[in-house]
Amino acid sequence: MSTFITILGTAGAIALLIAYGMVSSSRLSGDGVAYQAINLGGALTLAINSGYHGAWPSAILNVIWTAIGALAIGKFIAKRAAARPAKGT
């Protein structure tokens, strides 16, 4: 199990670095769904890894980071739903 958690955390760290690099190089929009989804996934996997290894400050940070990503994606979904025309009109 420890190996799986290590791989999970490593994948999350790589995802966060890729997202940051892509935004910094203007290849990805920092206010888009893709960036938020990559951040959410990376932070979630790092939170799991950190919690498993008892690194509580990192785990708490990544849980908060995950929540921020989830809220941002929720806003995108709500905005998209509000922009759709109502059925029957």
MIDOSE-1310 file (N, C-alpha, C; in nm, 2 decimals, decimal comma, always signed):
residues 89
mstf	+0,08/-0,12/+0,00/+0,00/+0,00/+0,00/+0,09/+0,13/+0,00; +0,20/+0,12/+0,07/+0,28/+0,24/+0,08/+0,34/+0,28/-0,06; +0,37/+0,18/-0,14/+0,42/+0,21/-0,27/+0,32/+0,28/-0,36; +0,19/+0,23/-0,35/+0,08/+0,29/-0,42/+0,06/+0,44/-0,38
itil	+0,06/+0,46/-0,25/+0,05/+0,60/-0,20/+0,16/+0,69/-0,24; +0,28/+0,64/-0,25/+0,39/+0,71/-0,29/+0,38/+0,75/-0,44; +0,34/+0,65/-0,52/+0,32/+0,68/-0,66/+0,20/+0,78/-0,68; +0,10/+0,77/-0,60/-0,01/+0,86/-0,61/+0,03/+1,00/-0,58
gtag	+0,11/+1,02/-0,47/+0,16/+1,15/-0,44/+0,25/+1,21/-0,54; +0,34/+1,12/-0,59/+0,43/+1,17/-0,70/+0,36/+1,22/-0,82; +0,25/+1,14/-0,86/+0,17/+1,18/-0,98/+0,10/+1,31/-0,95; +0,06/+1,33/-0,83/-0,01/+1,46/-0,79/+0,09/+1,58/-0,80
aial	+0,21/+1,56/-0,75/+0,31/+1,66/-0,75/+0,35/+1,70/-0,90; +0,36/+1,59/-0,98/+0,39/+1,62/-1,12/+0,28/+1,69/-1,19; +0,15/+1,66/-1,16/+0,04/+1,73/-1,22/+0,04/+1,87/-1,18; +0,06/+1,90/-1,05/+0,07/+2,04/-1,01/+0,18/+2,12/-1,08
liay	+0,29/+2,06/-1,09/+0,40/+2,12/-1,16/+0,37/+2,15/-1,31; +0,31/+2,05/-1,37/+0,28/+2,07/-1,51/+0,17/+2,18/-1,53; +0,07/+2,18/-1,44/-0,03/+2,29/-1,45/+0,04/+2,43/-1,43; +0,12/+2,44/-1,33/+0,19/+2,56/-1,30/+0,28/+2,61/-1,41
gmvs	+0,35/+2,51/-1,47/+0,44/+2,54/-1,58/+0,36/+2,59/-1,70; +0,24/+2,52/-1,73/+0,16/+2,56/-1,84/+0,10/+2,70/-1,83; +0,06/+2,73/-1,71/+0,00/+2,86/-1,69/+0,11/+2,97/-1,69; +0,23/+2,94/-1,64/+0,34/+3,03/-1,64/+0,39/+3,06/-1,78
ssrl	+0,37/+2,96/-1,87/+0,42/+2,97/-2,01/+0,31/+3,01/-2,10; +0,19/+3,05/-2,05/+0,07/+3,09/-2,12/+0,02/+2,99/-2,22; +0,04/+2,86/-2,18/-0,02/+2,75/-2,26/-0,15/+2,71/-2,21; -0,19/+2,75/-2,09/-0,31/+2,72/-2,02/-0,36/+2,84/-1,95
sgdg	-0,49/+2,86/-1,95/-0,55/+2,97/-1,88/-0,56/+2,94/-1,73; -0,52/+3,03/-1,65/-0,52/+3,01/-1,50/-0,67/+3,02/-1,45; -0,76/+3,07/-1,53/-0,90/+3,08/-1,48/-0,99/+2,98/-1,56; -0,93/+2,88/-1,61/-1,01/+2,78/-1,69/-1,04/+2,65/-1,61
vayq	-1,13/+2,57/-1,66/-1,17/+2,45/-1,60/-1,05/+2,35/-1,60; -0,98/+2,34/-1,71/-0,87/+2,25/-1,71/-0,76/+2,27/-1,60; -0,73/+2,39/-1,58/-0,63/+2,43/-1,48/-0,68/+2,39/-1,34; -0,81/+2,42/-1,32/-0,87/+2,39/-1,19/-0,88/+2,24/-1,16
ainl	-0,91/+2,17/-1,27/-0,93/+2,02/-1,26/-0,79/+1,96/-1,23; -0,69/+2,01/-1,30/-0,55/+1,95/-1,27/-0,51/+1,98/-1,13; -0,54/+2,11/-1,08/-0,50/+2,15/-0,95/-0,58/+2,06/-0,84; -0,71/+2,04/-0,87/-0,79/+1,96/-0,78/-0,73/+1,82/-0,77
ggal	-0,71/+1,76/-0,88/-0,66/+1,62/-0,88/-0,52/+1,61/-0,81; -0,43/+1,70/-0,84/-0,30/+1,70/-0,79/-0,30/+1,72/-0,64; -0,38/+1,82/-0,59/-0,39/+1,85/-0,45/-0,46/+1,73/-0,37; -0,56/+1,67/-0,43/-0,62/+1,56/-0,37/-0,53/+1,44/-0,35
tlai	-0,45/+1,41/-0,45/-0,36/+1,30/-0,44/-0,24/+1,33/-0,34; -0,20/+1,46/-0,34/-0,10/+1,49/-0,24/-0,16/+1,50/-0,10; -0,28/+1,53/-0,08/-0,34/+1,53/+0,05/-0,35/+1,38/+0,10; -0,39/+1,29/+0,02/-0,39/+1,15/+0,05/-0,25/+1,10/+0,09
nsgy	-0,15/+1,14/+0,01/-0,01/+1,10/+0,04/+0,04/+1,16/+0,17; +0,01/+1,28/+0,19/+0,06/+1,35/+0,31/-0,01/+1,30/+0,44; -0,14/+1,28/+0,43/-0,21/+1,22/+0,54/-0,16/+1,08/+0,58; -0,14/+1,00/+0,48/-0,09/+0,86/+0,50/+0,04/+0,86/+0,57
hgaw	+0,13/+0,96/+0,53/+0,26/+0,96/+0,59/+0,26/+1,05/+0,72; +0,15/+1,11/+0,76/+0,14/+1,18/+0,88/+0,20/+1,32/+0,87; +0,21/+1,37/+0,75/+0,26/+1,51/+0,73/+0,14/+1,60/+0,73; +0,09/+1,63/+0,85/-0,04/+1,70/+0,86/-0,04/+1,84/+0,81
psai	+0,06/+1,92/+0,82/+0,05/+2,06/+0,76/+0,03/+2,05/+0,61; +0,11/+1,96/+0,55/+0,09/+1,95/+0,40/-0,05/+1,89/+0,37; -0,09/+1,79/+0,45/-0,22/+1,73/+0,42/-0,34/+1,84/+0,43; -0,33/+1,92/+0,54/-0,43/+2,02/+0,56/-0,43/+2,13/+0,44
lnvi	-0,31/+2,17/+0,41/-0,29/+2,26/+0,29/-0,35/+2,20/+0,17; -0,33/+2,08/+0,14/-0,38/+2,02/+0,02/-0,53/+1,99/+0,02; -0,58/+1,97/+0,14/-0,73/+1,95/+0,15/-0,79/+2,09/+0,12; -0,74/+2,20/+0,17/-0,79/+2,33/+0,14/-0,77/+2,36/-0,01
wtai	-0,66/+2,33/-0,07/-0,63/+2,35/-0,21/-0,74/+2,27/-0,29; -0,77/+2,15/-0,25/-0,87/+2,07/-0,32/-1,00/+2,13/-0,31; -1,04/+2,19/-0,19/-1,17/+2,25/-0,18/-1,18/+2,38/-0,27; -1,07/+2,45/-0,28/-1,07/+2,57/-0,36/-1,09/+2,53/-0,51
gala	-1,02/+2,42/-0,55/-1,04/+2,37/-0,69/-1,19/+2,33/-0,71; -1,24/+2,26/-0,61/-1,38/+2,21/-0,62/-1,48/+2,33/-0,63; -1,46/+2,43/-0,55/-1,54/+2,55/-0,55/-1,53/+2,62/-0,69; -1,41/+2,63/-0,74/-1,39/+2,70/-0,87/-1,46/+2,62/-0,98
igkf	-1,45/+2,49/-0,98/-1,52/+2,41/-1,08/-1,67/+2,42/-1,06; -1,72/+2,42/-0,94/-1,86/+2,44/-0,91/-1,91/+2,57/-0,97; -1,83/+2,67/-0,96/-1,87/+2,80/-1,02/-1,88/+2,80/-1,17; -1,78/+2,73/-1,23/-1,79/+2,71/-1,38/-1,91/+2,63/-1,42
iakr	-1,95/+2,53/-1,35/-2,07/+2,45/-1,38/-2,19/+2,53/-1,36; -2,20/+2,61/-1,25/-2,32/+2,69/-1,23/-2,33/+2,80/-1,33; -2,22/+2,86/-1,37/-2,22/+2,96/-1,48/-2,27/+2,91/-1,61; -2,22/+2,79/-1,64/-2,26/+2,72/-1,77/-2,40/+2,69/-1,76
aaar	-2,45/+2,64/-1,65/-2,60/+2,60/-1,64/-2,68/+2,72/-1,65; -2,64/+2,83/-1,59/-2,72/+2,96/-1,60/-2,72/+3,02/-1,74; -2,62/+2,99/-1,82/-2,62/+3,04/-1,95/-2,70/+2,96/-2,05; -2,74/+2,84/-2,01/-2,83/+2,76/-2,10/-2,97/+2,81/-2,10
pakg	-3,03/+2,81/-2,21/-3,18/+2,85/-2,21/-3,26/+2,75/-2,14; -3,36/+2,80/-2,07/-3,45/+2,71/-2,00/-3,53/+2,63/-2,10; -3,56/+2,50/-2,06/-3,64/+2,41/-2,14/-3,79/+2,47/-2,16; -3,84/+2,46/-2,27/-3,98/+2,50/-2,30/-3,99/+2,65/-2,32
t	-3,88/+2,72/-2,34/-3,89/+2,86/-2,37/-3,85/+2,89/-2,51
